[in-house]
Amino acid sequence: MREIVIVGGSVAAVTAADALRQFGHDGPITVLSAESHAPYVRPPLSKAVLKGAEEPESVRIAGAGEHWTLRLDAPARGLDRQRKRVLLGDDEEVPYDGLVIATGARARRLLPDGSEHVVRDLDDSLRLRERIGDARSMLVIGGGFLGMEIASSARDLGLEVTVVDMIPHLERQFGPYLAAHMTAAAAARGVRLVVEPGGIEFLDARPLAGVRAASGAVYEADIVVSAVGDLPNVEWLAGAGLDLPTGIETDARCRVAPDIVAIGDVAAVLDARTGQARRSPHWGAAIDQARVAAGALLLGDAAEEYASRPYFWTDQWGLDMKICGAIGTARPEFLEGSLEDGQALIRFRDDAGPVAAVSVNRRVPIPRLRKLAAGLA
């Protein structure tokens, strides 16, 4: 396999390019990014970048493109699998021997005209940061991981904040125990948390001014932000036999075909342990999949399989939290500290044993958290 093309400019794409070199590939590697910015990491966009504590330069990935070719403003328009060509604009074609699809996902919007704000890429974050400068209030639709981070950042900047969701805030990601602690911290900061099981509709006003819930309640603000999930970027693959609305399904080595792999937020990767293929739109999963996919392109069946190792972190309401595993309804076991003290190391167990480990405002190495989550420490 000589020439490898990577479509996408995210951390998954950059990790894949670097991993290919580490596996010994000495042929050309070209990364095609649709964005105009150099590759960057996304987690700070809803936190430090949104608050103005960090500038765009701080999130860029150092060294990107030093050992491979990076092309910005190069969105893929199509894929010709028979001739092994990625199709760009102006009838340009980029040939490949091996292809990595890492086109990620975009923010799911609730309004067809896109008049609500979202935070998915660097431009989104900078636009919202500028808008916050002359606003007094924010309404966030979606009380999950991202929505609550945006709400926390807005509150730190002095805005009045309301967060509306159809289910209790943060429970899906953190389980009822931690979610209760986090929402209490948000309420203590003066944030209004509202559960509207019947959903909402946007007010017919321009500029957008708020929503009306099925209950009849109206929630208004200077800024309205949607944080209601994402949609995989698969439209450019129409006609290539790979486009699925729920993501590109791969085998356990991230392969779609012997010469094509898919990674990151666009990929639904088979977990050999569970027999299920699903998307895992988190930073840690993107990196793990990129390394597996690089090996699969070069080594085939001799490469390792992908094994899901859930890891994510958040910083909201003064709580810096790192999580390994899936908490669900598992029970907490305090190993160090306490939530009342403001810092803790917690392991979560269900009837079968440990399933997750969480650090709260403590410096705990990720390998240790993984071992605690797996019951190995």
Beta strands, then each sheet from edge to edge (+ up, - down):
strand 1: 4-7
strand 2: 29-32
strand 3: 69-71
strand 4: 78-80
strand 5: 85-87
strand 6: 93-95
strand 7: 98-101
strand 8: 105-107
strand 9: 137-141
strand 10: 160-165
strand 11: 192-195
strand 12: 200-202
strand 13: 210-213
strand 14: 218-220
strand 15: 223-226
strand 16: 230-232
strand 17: 248-250
strand 18: 255-257
strand 19: 260-262
strand 20: 267-271
strand 21: 276-279
strand 22: 311-316
strand 23: 319-325
strand 24: 331-338
strand 25: 343-350
strand 26: 353-360
sheet 1: 3+ 2+ 1+ 7+ 19+ 18-
sheet 2: 4+ 5- 6+
sheet 3: 8+ 16-
sheet 4: 11+ 10+ 9+ 15+
sheet 5: 12+ 13- 14+
sheet 6: 17+ 20+ 21-
sheet 7: 22+ 23- 26+ 25- 24+
end
